[in-house]
Amino acid sequence: MKKDDQKNFVIFALLAALILFGWPQITHWIFPQQQPASVKIEGGKTKPVANAGTDPAADSPKALRDRQIVLAETPRVQIETPRLRGSINLKGARIDDLVLSQYAETVAKDSPPIHLLSPSGTKGAYFAQFGWQGAGVEAPGPDTIWQASGTKLTPTTPVTLTSQSPTGQLFRIELSVDDNYMFSIRQTVANNGSAPVSVTPFALVSRADRSADPDQWAAHVGPIASAQGKANYVNWGDVESTPQRFDTTGGWVGYTDHYWLTALVPDQRVPVELQQRGSTGKAYQADYRLADPLELAPGKKVTYNSRFFAGAKEVKLLDKYQDELGIVKFGHAIDWGWYGIIEQPIFYYLDWLFRIAGNFGVAIILLTITIRLLLFPIAQRQFASMAAMRAVQPKMKALQERYKDDKQRQQQEIMKLYKEEKVNPLAGCLPILIQIPIMFALYKVLLLTIEMRHQPFVGWIRDLSAPDPLTPLNLFGLLAFTPPTFIAIGVIPILLGISMYFQFKLNPAPMDDMQKQIFGIMPWMMMFLMAPFAVGLQVYWITSNVLTIAQQWLLYQKHPSLKEPIKKDPPKEAKAK
């Protein structure tokens, strides 16, 4: 091996090692982690107070207690819908007990459902509260016990909460819920006193700690607010140091986990102030209040309508609420990013295929076939360009030899050759350049959307949104040890590496020895690099590789010159002899 080749090989080996051993740290931040594809809201040690505008870390309970004990301590109205169950706390008018009955924490058969909201004083305290503030009026507070018109809130039986103020005002909160995750809140105050009062309705979501989900580069987790027609993804640390305020007409505010969302939705026609606040004690509060207080004369009443969403971030459902209810940017609760123009069509097409096939893995394969068919004409042009480039290789070598001491002239002559032979050296890159945004868009779709969560494929693949859990390094789980992350590759990533190996094998061997070494190790490097990704993305890539192999075979029949290796010029010593 020549000295320069040795140097290049050492550099390549160092880079390969850096990627191999540094990749787990990168994937921990950017990509989905190898854990059950579920989220269990983890708890904290503080609770916000009820009134909007106060410190969310105030009034901290001294000790956390069992959830069932806390639930039994206060009068409650049960919540029962096709997709939710829980209760409303009549002390403080809080929705603080909510279970998503159609979503389990893990893929295990006996897995409990997702607990989204929990009362103050319990692990994972997380609740919504509705009320009034005002001047000249004693509004109900966090310890007020409201009277309920019924014992159960269902989609067909709304419930009204009432509270009489010592100053003569009657407060009412009418609650209704649809078949999914949207509560409608109708707050009314009637001034039965003898003096005018000034009142302001408010709502808040209190959260005792950060989400257990990682806030990734490609998927926002944490405070979120829609204001002035723009979705604002706020970091936890930002609200701990400085309250975030948004003046807007139309919008919403709340918290997003990877798959779950709570969102306060004020009247979209009335100016409000949205707030996101936190404390160093890791307590957080999202709230809104009207920009202008409501003046209420004796004998008059005023009503304010709002909504509260608490549930799963299902793409079609969020889009439906955005379109039918006019909730500004509600679909952006899913962090599509600027790539959403590609991601959303891919999702809707993939979802359509899933409803036809009945299996999400099969739907991904059908999506791959569709994309490959669309790219087939481009691939044909790519191969034609590769054939033309190979045909001019001897002439290029001659020019490089002739002008080896004049690099500028060499480049000019090579460009002139390209023009005369009508070849484009970049044409072969076009399919790859098109594939990159498609791959990234699909990755985001599989990462963000709950529709693929816990979707099985075949055999041991019970969750296409998670990495392959089966690795031969511990004899597929028979040995009681967990391999290190950077070598814990599953069966599907291994199949990916094998498919890439045969794909590269089908290509003609490159002239350069360094390129041969790179192409030789690349499939196995990609096997390690792709291991932390969702299995669904790996299924896409394997299918794409298999189709590429078939496509290459067909096109080689049309361009047989591509299979012929380009012969190197003999060394100068041999020529001299």
Residue, then its C-alpha position, 0 to 999 in steps of 0.5 A: m500500500k502506498k504511503d498516501d493510501q496508508k494515511n487515507f486508510v488510517i484517517f478513515a479507520l479513525l473516523a469510522a471508530l469515532i462514528l461507531f462509538g460516538w453514535p450512541q451519544i448522538t442518537h440519545w439526543i436526535f433519535p428515538q431511544q430503545q425503550p418501551a414505546s410509551v410514556k408514563i408521566e413521572g412525578g414531582k414534588t411541588k404543585p402550582v397554586a390555583n390562581a393564574g399569575t402566581d408562582p407555579a412552585a408555591d404551596s408545595p405539598k410536604a409529601l407525595r401520597d398514593r393516588q387512590i387515597v388522594l382521589a378518595e379525599t374530595p367529592r368528584v364527578q366521574i368522567e366516562t367516554p369511549r376513550l377517557r375515564g377519570s373524574i372532576n375534582l369538585k374542590g377547586a373545579r379541577i380536571d385532575d384524574l384522566v386515563l386514556s383507556q385506549y392506549a397502554e403504557t407498553v405492548a405487554k398484554d397486562s399493561p395498564p393504560i396511560h395515566l395522563l392527569s393526576p391530582s395535586g399531592t400525587k406522583g406526576a401531579y398534572f391537572a387543569q383548573f378553571g375559575w375567575q378573578g376579579a375586583g369587588v368580588e370574592a371569586p371561588g378559590p382553590d379550596t372552594i367546593w363546587q356543587a354538581s348537577g350530576t354524578k357523571l360526565t359523558p358525551t350525552t350528559p353534561v355537568t354544571l358546577t355552581s358556586q355562590s359568592p358571599t358578595g352576591q355573585l353566582f358562578r357556573i361552569e358548564l362542562s361537556v365532552d365529545d367522543n374523543y378528547m375535547f372538553s367544552i367549558r362554559q363559564t358564567v357569572a351572574n351579578n346578583g349583588s348590589a354593586p358592579v364588579s369586574v371579572t376575568p375568566f381564567a384557566l390553567v394547566s399545572r404540571a409538577d415536573r418535566s415530561a419523562d419523554p426526551d426533548q429531541w432535536a426532531a420532536h419537541v417535548g415541553p411547553i407549547a403555545s400557538a399565538q399570532g398564527k404561529a406555533n411556539y415550541v418553548n424549552w423547559g429551561d426558558v420558562e424556568s428562568t423567564p415567564q413566556r407571554f403571548d398576546t393573541t387573538g386565536g391560539w392555545v397554550g399547554y404541554t406536549d409529550h411525545y404522544w400526548l397533549t394538554a391544551l387550553v383553548p380560549d375563545q378564538r375571537v377574544p384577545v387573551e394573554l397566554q403564559q408559560r411559566g416555571s420554577t427552579g423546583k421544576a413546577y410548571q404552569a400554562d394559563y390564559r386570561l382575558a386581555d380586558p376584564l369584563e364589567l358586570a352591572p348588578g342584575k347582569k350576567v356574562t358567559y365565556n366559552s373555551r375548550f380543553f384538550a387532553g389526550a393523544k396527538e392523533v393527526k387526523l383528529l387534531d386537523k379536524y379540530q383545527d378545521e371544524l372548530g377554528i383552533v389556530k395551528f392546532g395540528h402543529a401540536i405535532d412538531w412537523g417542522w419546516y419539512g411538514i410539506i413532505e411529511q404530512p402527505i407521506f403520513y396520509y398516504l401511509d395511513w391510507l395504505f394501512r387501512i387497506a393492508g391492515n398491517f403497518g409494516v406491509a403499508i410501509i413496504l407498499l409505500t416504498i414500492t410506490i416511491r421506487l416506481l415514481l423514481f424509476p424514470i430518474a434511476q434510468r437516467q442515472f444509469a444512462s449517465m453512469a454508462a456515459m461517464r464510464a465511457v469517457q473515463p479513459k479520455m479523462k485519465a488521459l487529460q489528467e495525465r496530460y495536465k497533471d501539473d496544471k490543475q486549472r487547465q485540467q479542470q477546464e479540459i475535463m469540463k470541455l470533455y463533459k460538454e462534448e460528450k454530453v455527460n453530466p457528472l452530477a446526474g447520478c446523484l439526483p436519485i440520492l438527493i431525492q431519496i434523502p428528503i423522503m427518508f428524513a420525512l418518513y423518519k419524522v412520520l414514524l417518530l412523531t405520529i402515534e398512529m404507528r405506536h405499538q403497531p406490530f409487523v411480523g414475529w417479534i416485531r411488536d412495535l414498528s416505532a421502536p428499535d428492534p429489541l432482538t439481538p443475537l449478541n445475547l442469543f435473542g434474549l436467552l442470555a441474561f445480559t444486555p449488550p452495550t448500546f453501540i453493539a446491540i444491533g437487532v436482526i432487522p439492522i443486520l438484514l439491512g447491512i446484508s441488503m446493502y452489501f449485496q447492493f454494493k456487490l452488484n455495482p462494478a468495483p471502483m478503480d480507486d483502492m480507497q473507494k473499494q475499502i470504503f464501499g466494503i465497510m460501508p454496509w456494516m457501518m450503516m448496520f450499526l448506525m441504523a440500529p437505534f432507528a425505528v424498525g419501520l424506517q429500517v423496513y423501508w430501507i431494506t425494501s428500497n435496497v431489494l428493489t434497487i438490486a432488482q432495478q440495477w439488474l434490469l438496467y444492467q441488461k440495458h447498459p451492459s457496459l456498466k458491468e465492465p470494470i475500467k482498466k487502470d493504466p499500467p505503471k510507468e515502469a511497465k510502460a518503459k519496459 
